[in-house]
Amino acid sequence: MSKHLYGDHDDTSMAGENPPVQEMSRRARIEADIPDGFDPHKPRLGRRESEPHSAEVTYLYDVLRSNFPQDRVTWDLHHYFIVEGEEIDVVFDVSLFKGMSLPVQLSSYRAAEFGGRVPDLAINVMSKSTWRSDVGEHVDLCHMLKIPVYVIYAPFHVASRPYKPPFLRAYVADERGEYQARELRDVALKSGKEVNWDATIDCGGHLPFKLGLQELEGAKHEKGWQLYRLVIINPRERTIFRSKLEMEHARADQEKARADRAEEELARLRK
């Protein structure tokens, strides 16, 4: 039976297993919970507080930057916006601005210097000290700023039970600018298998790719928890977009395969 996390809904007419993608009409809120210690207004070395968190931020930045060179990708950066005369400071692990050419490196992103532009995609990788902000206040801030797609996911078990991985949630603006929350509790990719298209999230025409989770084979947290990765999926080729290192490895494998075939052919001719 389908599961609706928010709102009143009569689902008695629906049968079968829960779909891996769940639609929610309201934004998530965390109430009556202990505030986290993350304060975006205080100086910090970065949101990264574990090796999995750092690795995933780096991976996403690399994938987006390598495959979408016409866009501007930022990582681990303060974003400042002016709303009704008030400055709002939001920290995103990764953000993407479609079609923005900006060759210089930024200390922070100040929207006022770029015509008030907001990112087309903002991603936060949940961590133990930031997850409450990620699933709570940041959702409302992104909605207020009219960011088309806001994504949160857990690389391992960093939050409370409702967010135990596999967990991926994307807030996608509809034609009225209202957020529709789309959630995954299943993986789109396991080692050696094709993409499970039933476990992907469409970005509502805002972005030229889909989103999914990958279970990292053989990768465990020190406490034994399984590690997960947010993957960017090419809907045309039905494959994931690779990082620069992955593309280099793939090219090396292709070159080795060609060399092996040439050597086999040469050996055959010598007989």
Backbone bond lengths (Angstrom), bond angles and torsions (degrees), N, CA, C in turn:
res aa  C-N    CA-C-N  psi(-1)  N-CA   C-N-CA  omega(-1)  CA-C   N-CA-C  phi
1 M - - - 1.470 - - 1.516 109.57 -
2 S 1.299 116.37 136.99 1.456 118.87 -175.93 1.514 110.36 -67.32
3 K 1.314 114.99 148.30 1.459 121.58 -175.65 1.512 109.78 -112.78
4 H 1.328 117.27 120.17 1.457 122.26 176.92 1.513 107.34 -106.64
5 L 1.309 116.25 117.73 1.448 120.25 -172.85 1.513 112.40 -77.21
6 Y 1.318 118.77 -24.54 1.449 121.35 -176.10 1.513 109.77 -137.80
7 G 1.314 115.98 147.67 1.460 120.83 173.77 1.514 112.41 86.50
8 D 1.337 115.78 162.58 1.455 121.51 178.17 1.513 108.56 -84.55
9 H 1.332 114.72 134.76 1.466 117.82 -178.07 1.516 108.53 -155.86
10 D 1.311 116.33 132.67 1.452 121.64 175.43 1.509 108.04 -94.43
11 D 1.350 115.84 105.10 1.466 119.13 -176.04 1.517 111.37 -107.56
12 T 1.337 117.70 22.01 1.453 119.72 -176.95 1.516 112.10 -67.86
13 S 1.342 116.17 -16.96 1.463 118.74 -178.88 1.507 112.58 -86.67
14 M 1.337 117.44 -4.78 1.453 120.45 -176.63 1.518 109.31 -107.36
15 A 1.312 116.63 135.46 1.460 120.59 -178.97 1.494 109.31 -129.96
16 G 1.350 115.11 170.89 1.457 120.03 179.46 1.498 111.59 101.25
17 E 1.299 116.17 -174.47 1.451 122.11 -177.49 1.515 110.55 -75.56
18 N 1.333 115.44 158.69 1.461 119.70 175.81 1.512 109.86 -62.92
19 P 1.313 119.10 132.18 1.471 120.21 176.34 1.509 109.23 -69.79
20 P 1.337 117.91 148.54 1.463 119.80 -179.86 1.508 113.00 -67.56
21 V 1.338 118.16 -24.38 1.456 120.64 176.90 1.512 108.19 -105.88
22 Q 1.323 116.83 124.44 1.449 121.39 -178.42 1.517 109.19 -114.35
23 E 1.339 117.03 134.46 1.453 122.36 -179.42 1.525 109.15 -97.37
24 M 1.331 117.43 135.56 1.449 121.85 177.64 1.514 108.42 -131.26
25 S 1.328 117.16 136.84 1.448 120.95 -176.59 1.510 112.95 -90.63
26 R 1.344 118.45 -17.49 1.450 120.56 -179.28 1.520 110.93 -111.49
27 R 1.344 114.92 156.40 1.451 119.01 177.71 1.516 109.66 -77.20
28 A 1.343 115.42 148.95 1.455 119.99 -179.80 1.515 110.65 -73.18
29 R 1.319 116.74 147.68 1.459 121.76 176.94 1.519 108.51 -138.37
30 I 1.319 115.56 141.93 1.452 121.63 173.97 1.506 106.84 -112.70
31 E 1.312 116.86 111.65 1.448 121.46 -176.40 1.515 110.10 -119.41
32 A 1.310 116.08 155.11 1.461 123.29 177.02 1.520 110.95 53.90
33 D 1.301 117.35 38.26 1.454 121.49 179.19 1.513 109.08 -120.00
34 I 1.312 116.44 161.27 1.452 121.10 -179.05 1.521 109.26 -69.62
35 P 1.329 119.20 125.17 1.470 120.13 179.62 1.517 111.10 -61.99
36 D 1.318 116.64 146.10 1.460 118.32 175.90 1.525 109.38 -81.32
37 G 1.305 115.25 169.95 1.459 120.35 -176.29 1.506 114.34 -89.22
38 F 1.331 116.41 6.34 1.464 120.01 -176.00 1.520 109.83 -81.59
39 D 1.312 117.02 122.59 1.460 122.36 177.64 1.516 108.06 -124.48
40 P 1.345 118.14 107.51 1.471 120.59 -176.57 1.519 113.57 -65.96
41 H 1.334 117.35 -13.19 1.458 120.30 -177.59 1.530 112.62 -89.02
42 K 1.327 116.75 -8.62 1.454 119.98 178.29 1.519 110.47 -97.37
43 P 1.341 117.59 146.82 1.472 119.74 177.48 1.521 109.94 -58.04
44 R 1.315 116.39 143.20 1.447 120.16 179.69 1.510 109.43 -147.94
45 L 1.325 115.65 162.45 1.460 119.97 176.05 1.524 110.61 -84.28
46 G 1.318 117.00 -13.19 1.454 121.69 -178.98 1.510 110.07 142.60
47 R 1.337 115.12 164.87 1.456 119.85 178.54 1.525 111.15 -75.47
48 R 1.288 117.99 -16.55 1.456 120.98 -171.63 1.525 110.69 -71.64
49 E 1.318 115.71 124.48 1.457 118.79 -175.95 1.521 112.72 -134.25
50 S 1.332 117.14 11.17 1.459 121.46 175.31 1.512 107.89 -156.36
51 E 1.323 116.01 161.71 1.464 119.24 177.68 1.529 112.58 -62.97
52 P 1.344 119.84 -43.87 1.470 118.43 177.81 1.527 112.50 -60.94
53 H 1.325 116.80 -40.45 1.466 119.90 -179.78 1.523 110.24 -63.58
54 S 1.317 117.08 -47.13 1.459 121.04 179.86 1.527 111.06 -63.08
55 A 1.348 116.34 -42.27 1.466 120.36 -178.61 1.521 111.34 -62.92
56 E 1.338 117.21 -39.32 1.459 119.83 -177.43 1.519 112.23 -72.52
57 V 1.334 117.51 -38.19 1.458 120.38 175.85 1.531 109.82 -61.41
58 T 1.323 116.23 -46.28 1.465 121.32 179.75 1.529 110.95 -61.83
59 Y 1.342 115.90 -43.24 1.464 120.74 -179.36 1.524 111.03 -61.39
60 L 1.333 117.19 -49.00 1.464 120.62 -177.97 1.521 111.82 -62.97
61 Y 1.314 115.93 -42.04 1.464 120.32 177.62 1.531 110.17 -59.64
62 D 1.319 116.88 -44.61 1.455 122.12 -178.59 1.529 110.81 -65.11
63 V 1.335 117.54 -46.02 1.460 121.02 -178.36 1.529 111.09 -61.22
64 L 1.320 116.20 -48.56 1.466 119.47 -177.82 1.524 111.54 -67.20
65 R 1.315 116.20 -42.01 1.473 119.87 -178.70 1.536 111.29 -67.86
66 S 1.332 117.48 -37.68 1.462 120.98 -176.91 1.520 112.45 -74.53
67 N 1.336 117.44 -32.95 1.460 120.90 -174.46 1.523 114.14 -98.61
68 F 1.325 116.81 -15.24 1.465 120.29 -179.19 1.533 109.60 -131.57
69 P 1.337 116.08 64.90 1.470 120.06 -175.53 1.522 113.75 -65.01
70 Q 1.333 117.19 -17.37 1.458 120.37 179.05 1.522 111.77 -78.93
71 D 1.319 117.24 -9.68 1.456 122.03 -179.35 1.528 110.29 -106.46
72 R 1.325 116.34 163.16 1.470 121.20 178.06 1.519 108.48 -105.38
73 V 1.312 115.89 124.56 1.461 122.11 -179.97 1.524 108.65 -114.21
74 T 1.317 117.27 132.97 1.463 121.21 175.03 1.520 108.55 -119.32
75 W 1.344 115.03 159.19 1.469 118.34 177.48 1.524 110.08 -141.99
76 D 1.345 113.36 142.52 1.465 122.69 175.74 1.527 111.23 50.21
77 L 1.325 116.10 56.01 1.454 120.55 -170.07 1.534 111.06 -131.43
78 H 1.332 115.12 141.76 1.459 120.53 169.32 1.526 108.94 -71.17
79 H 1.334 116.48 135.16 1.461 122.86 175.42 1.524 107.33 -117.93
80 Y 1.332 116.73 124.28 1.461 121.66 -178.29 1.535 109.28 -110.23
81 F 1.332 115.40 129.19 1.461 121.88 179.60 1.530 108.58 -129.04
82 I 1.323 115.62 149.81 1.466 121.20 176.07 1.525 108.38 -107.09
83 V 1.329 115.88 120.26 1.459 121.99 178.32 1.525 108.53 -126.71
84 E 1.327 116.08 115.18 1.468 122.39 -179.45 1.524 111.22 51.26
85 G 1.329 115.75 44.68 1.452 121.99 176.83 1.513 115.33 80.71
86 E 1.324 117.17 -2.58 1.464 120.90 -178.92 1.523 109.97 -106.77
87 E 1.340 116.43 135.57 1.463 120.76 177.90 1.523 109.70 -84.44
88 I 1.321 115.12 129.08 1.465 121.88 178.34 1.514 108.87 -113.99
89 D 1.303 115.82 130.07 1.467 122.62 -178.38 1.525 108.53 -112.37
90 V 1.331 116.89 117.90 1.456 122.14 177.79 1.522 108.31 -126.43
91 V 1.328 116.07 135.60 1.461 120.62 177.73 1.517 109.13 -103.34
92 F 1.333 116.37 125.02 1.460 121.96 174.82 1.520 109.24 -114.89
93 D 1.334 115.28 142.66 1.463 118.67 175.21 1.522 110.18 -67.59
94 V 1.335 116.10 -43.41 1.469 121.60 178.97 1.523 107.72 -142.23
95 S 1.326 116.32 139.12 1.465 120.33 172.88 1.522 108.95 -138.69
96 L 1.331 115.43 152.03 1.463 120.94 -177.97 1.526 109.06 -131.67
97 F 1.344 115.03 131.70 1.458 122.91 177.09 1.528 107.48 -115.39
98 K 1.324 116.95 112.13 1.459 119.91 -177.57 1.527 111.31 -67.49
99 G 1.339 115.26 132.27 1.451 121.42 173.84 1.511 115.41 68.55
100 M 1.315 118.21 13.80 1.465 120.36 179.62 1.522 110.34 -91.32
101 S 1.318 116.70 124.93 1.457 122.53 177.13 1.525 108.49 -102.64
102 L 1.305 115.99 113.87 1.459 120.86 -177.90 1.528 108.50 -148.01
103 P 1.336 117.43 89.72 1.463 120.68 -172.93 1.522 114.66 -71.85
104 V 1.332 118.34 -19.63 1.465 120.00 -176.81 1.523 110.49 -80.82
105 Q 1.335 115.72 156.67 1.456 122.27 176.35 1.529 109.48 -88.67
106 L 1.322 116.54 138.88 1.456 121.59 -174.13 1.527 111.91 -103.87
107 S 1.331 115.86 145.65 1.460 121.05 168.88 1.519 109.99 -83.95
108 S 1.335 115.92 -31.26 1.458 123.48 175.21 1.520 106.85 -161.33
109 Y 1.327 116.16 162.73 1.458 120.42 178.36 1.517 108.80 -103.68
110 R 1.318 116.60 119.08 1.459 122.36 177.87 1.521 108.57 -112.02
111 A 1.317 114.93 107.51 1.460 120.43 -173.99 1.519 112.49 -58.85
112 A 1.326 117.76 -31.52 1.464 121.22 -178.68 1.523 111.77 -60.57
113 E 1.341 117.06 -25.92 1.460 121.12 -179.95 1.529 112.12 -83.52
114 F 1.352 116.20 -6.21 1.464 120.87 -177.79 1.523 110.44 -130.06
115 G 1.319 114.75 40.81 1.455 120.14 175.67 1.516 114.65 66.93
116 G 1.319 116.61 24.13 1.457 120.55 179.53 1.510 114.60 75.29
117 R 1.312 117.20 15.57 1.462 120.50 -174.88 1.524 112.23 -68.62
118 V 1.323 115.53 140.45 1.461 122.06 175.52 1.526 108.34 -108.08
119 P 1.330 118.52 157.35 1.463 119.29 178.08 1.521 111.26 -66.52
120 D 1.326 116.15 151.87 1.460 121.30 174.93 1.518 110.94 -79.10
121 L 1.321 116.06 -23.70 1.467 122.07 179.38 1.519 108.68 -143.14
122 A 1.323 116.07 133.51 1.459 121.73 173.39 1.518 107.81 -128.94
123 I 1.329 115.75 134.83 1.472 121.41 -178.10 1.520 109.24 -127.56
124 N 1.321 115.84 134.65 1.453 121.09 169.30 1.519 109.75 -124.09
125 V 1.314 115.20 126.17 1.460 122.31 175.26 1.526 106.82 -88.07
126 M 1.300 117.01 117.16 1.458 120.82 -173.24 1.532 111.60 -64.31
127 S 1.334 115.19 141.45 1.467 121.34 176.32 1.518 108.11 -136.99
128 K 1.303 116.61 170.61 1.453 120.71 -174.29 1.527 112.86 -62.59
129 S 1.322 118.06 -31.80 1.462 119.96 -176.84 1.526 113.44 -96.38
130 T 1.343 117.88 -10.69 1.469 119.08 -175.45 1.517 114.36 -118.67
131 W 1.331 119.08 -8.20 1.459 119.63 -168.55 1.526 113.09 -62.68
132 R 1.334 118.09 -33.63 1.463 119.03 -179.60 1.531 110.48 -66.02
133 S 1.321 116.67 -39.90 1.463 119.91 175.58 1.519 110.69 -66.51
134 D 1.323 116.35 -39.32 1.467 120.41 -177.52 1.523 112.07 -62.15
135 V 1.341 116.79 -43.00 1.465 119.89 -176.44 1.522 112.34 -91.69
136 G 1.321 117.88 -7.58 1.451 121.35 -177.01 1.510 113.63 -113.26
137 E 1.336 116.13 -94.41 1.465 121.39 -173.68 1.523 113.17 -58.32
138 H 1.327 116.93 -39.62 1.460 119.46 -177.55 1.523 112.21 -62.28
139 V 1.319 117.23 -32.04 1.466 119.88 177.74 1.531 110.02 -61.77
140 D 1.326 115.79 -48.02 1.458 119.53 -178.78 1.526 111.96 -67.80
141 L 1.326 117.12 -36.36 1.458 120.20 177.98 1.530 110.80 -64.72
142 C 1.330 116.12 -44.60 1.471 119.72 179.72 1.521 110.97 -64.38
143 H 1.317 116.69 -37.76 1.465 120.33 177.37 1.527 110.23 -65.25
144 M 1.326 116.44 -42.86 1.461 120.83 179.78 1.526 111.02 -64.65
145 L 1.330 116.68 -37.24 1.459 121.36 -179.54 1.528 112.65 -79.64
146 K 1.339 116.23 -9.04 1.472 122.56 -179.99 1.525 112.10 65.73
147 I 1.324 116.00 39.79 1.462 120.96 172.19 1.526 107.46 -74.62
148 P 1.339 119.48 122.46 1.468 121.07 -171.93 1.529 114.95 -59.25
149 V 1.340 116.93 -40.60 1.465 119.49 -177.62 1.532 109.72 -136.79
150 Y 1.326 115.85 123.92 1.464 121.92 175.26 1.525 107.84 -120.70
151 V 1.336 116.61 127.95 1.458 122.23 -172.64 1.516 110.51 -123.86
152 I 1.336 115.91 136.62 1.458 121.92 173.26 1.525 108.32 -133.48
153 Y 1.311 115.99 145.25 1.468 119.50 175.17 1.523 109.06 -158.00
154 A 1.332 114.53 162.54 1.464 121.05 -178.06 1.525 109.72 -109.15
155 P 1.348 117.98 120.16 1.465 119.97 178.31 1.528 112.52 -73.42
156 F 1.340 115.95 -23.83 1.463 122.56 172.15 1.524 106.71 -158.18
157 H 1.307 117.73 -173.29 1.466 120.98 -172.77 1.530 110.22 -76.74
158 V 1.348 116.16 89.75 1.469 121.00 -175.42 1.525 112.53 -110.18
159 A 1.343 117.73 -10.74 1.460 120.47 -171.66 1.533 110.34 -123.90
160 S 1.329 115.92 -162.34 1.458 120.28 179.38 1.531 110.11 -79.74
161 R 1.314 115.50 174.35 1.456 122.33 -172.65 1.535 114.73 -51.88
162 P 1.355 119.83 -42.23 1.476 118.81 -177.93 1.521 114.42 -61.16
163 Y 1.336 117.08 -17.25 1.468 120.25 -176.83 1.530 111.65 -113.33
164 K 1.331 115.75 19.08 1.466 119.46 179.08 1.522 109.61 -65.69
165 P 1.329 118.11 129.81 1.462 120.20 -176.74 1.539 112.56 -71.20
166 P 1.342 115.47 156.88 1.462 126.25 6.81 1.528 111.89 -71.45
167 F 1.345 114.81 128.41 1.461 121.34 -178.77 1.517 109.78 -146.32
168 L 1.328 115.35 122.95 1.456 122.73 175.71 1.517 107.71 -142.10
169 R 1.314 117.06 130.33 1.460 120.85 177.00 1.526 109.20 -132.86
170 A 1.324 115.46 131.84 1.462 121.67 177.44 1.518 108.57 -122.12
171 Y 1.321 116.01 129.26 1.452 122.27 173.56 1.525 107.51 -97.76
172 V 1.320 115.50 114.15 1.464 121.87 -173.51 1.527 108.61 -116.54
173 A 1.324 116.67 124.80 1.459 120.96 -179.11 1.529 110.53 -71.42
174 D 1.338 116.20 132.52 1.457 120.26 176.52 1.526 109.88 -87.11
175 E 1.333 116.84 -170.54 1.462 120.42 -175.56 1.526 112.54 -66.28
176 R 1.323 117.17 -17.83 1.473 120.85 177.58 1.529 111.87 -94.59
177 G 1.347 115.90 -1.39 1.449 119.72 -177.90 1.509 113.52 85.52
178 E 1.342 117.40 5.53 1.458 121.11 179.06 1.528 109.94 -88.72
179 Y 1.312 115.48 142.58 1.457 120.31 -179.42 1.526 111.56 -76.10
180 Q 1.322 114.87 133.50 1.457 122.56 168.29 1.517 106.62 -114.20
181 A 1.323 116.53 121.17 1.465 121.01 -176.29 1.519 110.20 -89.21
182 R 1.313 115.77 125.17 1.459 122.47 -179.37 1.520 108.22 -117.62
183 E 1.307 116.10 126.15 1.465 120.37 -169.88 1.518 112.24 -124.29
184 L 1.335 115.05 141.01 1.458 121.55 176.02 1.517 110.30 -115.41
185 R 1.335 115.04 137.31 1.461 121.98 173.26 1.519 110.53 -124.85
186 D 1.309 115.50 19.22 1.456 121.99 -179.31 1.519 108.28 -138.09
187 V 1.320 116.86 162.38 1.468 120.52 -179.01 1.525 109.47 -96.43
188 A 1.320 114.63 144.63 1.462 120.81 177.82 1.517 111.52 -89.33
189 L 1.328 116.55 -19.59 1.460 119.29 -173.49 1.519 111.22 -145.97
190 K 1.321 114.80 127.73 1.458 122.31 169.96 1.520 107.60 -121.91
191 S 1.310 116.26 155.77 1.460 120.94 -175.17 1.527 111.04 -55.45
192 G 1.336 114.42 131.07 1.454 120.02 175.89 1.515 114.86 78.65
193 K 1.326 118.22 4.79 1.451 121.05 -178.48 1.518 110.48 -118.92
194 E 1.336 115.29 160.41 1.460 120.41 177.37 1.525 110.43 -78.05
195 V 1.326 115.09 164.68 1.461 120.32 179.91 1.526 109.92 -65.20
196 N 1.325 115.91 131.13 1.459 122.06 174.54 1.522 107.89 -85.59
197 W 1.331 117.52 101.95 1.460 121.51 -172.91 1.519 112.61 -70.65
198 D 1.327 117.28 -17.57 1.463 119.92 175.86 1.521 111.66 -73.83
199 A 1.331 116.54 -12.79 1.470 121.43 -178.98 1.522 110.19 -115.48
200 T 1.322 116.28 44.05 1.463 121.35 176.47 1.524 109.56 -127.51
201 I 1.313 115.36 159.27 1.460 121.42 179.50 1.520 109.22 -116.96
202 D 1.335 115.47 127.47 1.458 121.58 175.16 1.528 108.97 -85.22
203 C 1.305 117.08 139.84 1.468 121.89 -175.89 1.525 113.00 -91.84
204 G 1.315 116.88 21.73 1.452 121.50 171.76 1.511 115.80 62.95
205 G 1.332 117.17 28.85 1.455 120.62 179.63 1.517 114.27 82.14
206 H 1.318 117.72 -3.79 1.469 120.63 179.70 1.528 111.87 -76.35
207 L 1.335 116.73 -30.21 1.466 121.41 -174.20 1.524 109.77 -133.99
208 P 1.336 118.01 150.97 1.465 121.12 -175.91 1.526 113.29 -86.47
209 F 1.300 117.80 32.27 1.464 120.78 179.88 1.522 110.05 -153.62
210 K 1.335 113.93 167.35 1.454 121.51 175.06 1.528 108.91 -108.86
211 L 1.322 115.63 169.54 1.451 121.76 -178.50 1.525 110.11 -121.24
212 G 1.321 115.54 147.26 1.457 120.07 176.63 1.513 110.13 -159.28
213 L 1.310 115.82 178.01 1.466 122.28 177.58 1.514 110.12 -114.35
214 Q 1.317 115.00 143.01 1.459 121.34 174.28 1.518 109.28 -116.86
215 E 1.313 116.08 132.90 1.462 120.98 172.83 1.522 107.67 -84.61
216 L 1.331 116.37 118.09 1.457 120.30 -175.65 1.530 109.86 -78.80
217 E 1.312 114.76 111.91 1.461 120.72 -175.18 1.525 111.23 -63.32
218 G 1.304 115.95 128.21 1.463 121.27 176.37 1.510 114.64 72.87
219 A 1.340 118.01 4.32 1.464 121.00 -177.81 1.526 109.41 -100.85
220 K 1.304 116.07 122.43 1.457 121.74 -178.56 1.525 110.55 -131.00
221 H 1.320 115.20 148.76 1.458 120.86 169.75 1.517 108.40 -74.63
222 E 1.340 116.71 161.83 1.458 120.37 -178.26 1.530 112.99 -58.48
223 K 1.341 116.76 -23.84 1.462 120.54 178.68 1.524 112.53 -91.43
224 G 1.336 115.63 8.86 1.453 120.16 176.77 1.503 115.41 90.38
225 W 1.329 118.00 2.54 1.460 120.83 -178.94 1.524 111.26 -75.57
226 Q 1.323 115.79 143.22 1.453 121.89 175.39 1.536 109.67 -67.34
227 L 1.333 116.06 143.85 1.462 121.34 177.43 1.525 110.14 -102.25
228 Y 1.349 114.63 144.61 1.463 121.61 -178.59 1.522 109.96 -128.78
229 R 1.323 114.89 157.17 1.466 121.63 -177.93 1.525 109.82 -132.75
230 L 1.318 115.98 138.62 1.464 120.94 170.62 1.522 107.98 -79.43
231 V 1.328 116.75 124.16 1.463 120.13 -179.90 1.529 109.48 -113.16
232 I 1.333 114.52 144.97 1.455 123.71 178.22 1.526 106.78 -99.17
233 I 1.320 117.04 121.73 1.460 121.25 -168.06 1.525 111.10 -110.29
234 N 1.330 115.02 133.17 1.464 122.89 176.79 1.527 108.61 -84.98
235 P 1.339 118.73 107.83 1.474 120.22 -175.76 1.524 113.46 -70.15
236 R 1.325 117.56 -23.06 1.469 119.91 -179.27 1.524 111.56 -76.53
237 E 1.333 115.84 -45.95 1.459 119.90 -177.31 1.528 112.20 -93.64
238 R 1.340 115.94 -5.60 1.465 121.86 178.55 1.530 112.06 57.09
239 T 1.330 114.07 41.18 1.460 121.46 177.38 1.525 107.96 -136.06
240 I 1.330 116.12 169.86 1.463 118.74 176.14 1.525 109.39 -89.40
241 F 1.331 115.37 147.68 1.454 120.00 171.78 1.529 107.76 -72.38
242 R 1.321 115.82 133.49 1.458 120.44 -174.76 1.523 112.02 -96.60
243 S 1.320 115.05 158.82 1.461 121.04 172.57 1.528 108.75 -75.70
244 K 1.316 116.47 167.56 1.463 121.03 179.38 1.523 111.09 -59.16
245 L 1.332 116.83 -42.12 1.468 120.63 179.61 1.519 110.62 -65.23
246 E 1.329 117.34 -41.68 1.464 120.41 178.69 1.520 111.03 -63.65
247 M 1.342 116.99 -38.79 1.462 119.95 178.21 1.524 110.70 -65.80
248 E 1.336 117.53 -38.76 1.464 121.05 177.88 1.521 110.73 -64.70
249 H 1.327 116.96 -41.57 1.469 120.41 177.62 1.525 110.87 -63.81
250 A 1.332 116.26 -40.26 1.468 120.07 179.46 1.524 110.80 -63.82
251 R 1.337 116.50 -42.21 1.472 119.82 178.18 1.524 110.63 -64.18
252 A 1.324 116.82 -40.37 1.464 120.63 178.88 1.528 110.62 -63.62
253 D 1.330 116.52 -40.08 1.469 120.16 178.37 1.529 110.52 -65.19
254 Q 1.334 116.87 -39.63 1.462 120.18 178.75 1.524 111.38 -65.11
255 E 1.336 115.91 -41.98 1.459 119.99 178.66 1.529 110.91 -63.75
256 K 1.325 116.42 -40.90 1.469 120.17 178.78 1.525 110.37 -65.08
257 A 1.330 116.72 -40.34 1.461 120.04 179.27 1.523 110.67 -63.71
258 R 1.345 116.79 -42.00 1.472 120.07 177.76 1.530 111.24 -63.67
259 A 1.328 116.59 -42.03 1.468 120.52 179.29 1.523 110.60 -64.07
260 D 1.333 116.72 -40.22 1.470 120.16 178.95 1.524 110.96 -64.05
261 R 1.336 116.05 -41.77 1.471 119.21 179.42 1.520 111.03 -65.41
262 A 1.343 117.16 -39.71 1.464 120.75 178.86 1.526 110.91 -64.53
263 E 1.314 116.15 -39.41 1.471 119.94 179.69 1.520 110.75 -67.41
264 E 1.331 116.10 -38.81 1.464 119.58 178.38 1.525 110.53 -65.72
265 E 1.341 116.72 -40.40 1.453 120.20 179.31 1.535 111.60 -65.89
266 L 1.341 115.81 -40.14 1.457 120.16 177.62 1.522 111.02 -63.39
267 A 1.319 116.02 -42.31 1.476 119.88 178.15 1.527 111.19 -62.95
268 R 1.333 116.95 -37.23 1.457 121.39 178.82 1.532 111.34 -65.58
269 L 1.342 116.81 -40.86 1.450 120.77 -178.95 1.525 112.38 -68.86
270 R 1.318 116.20 -27.62 1.472 120.32 -178.83 1.515 112.96 -76.53
271 K 1.324 116.42 -13.98 1.460 118.84 -178.01 1.517 111.18 -73.20
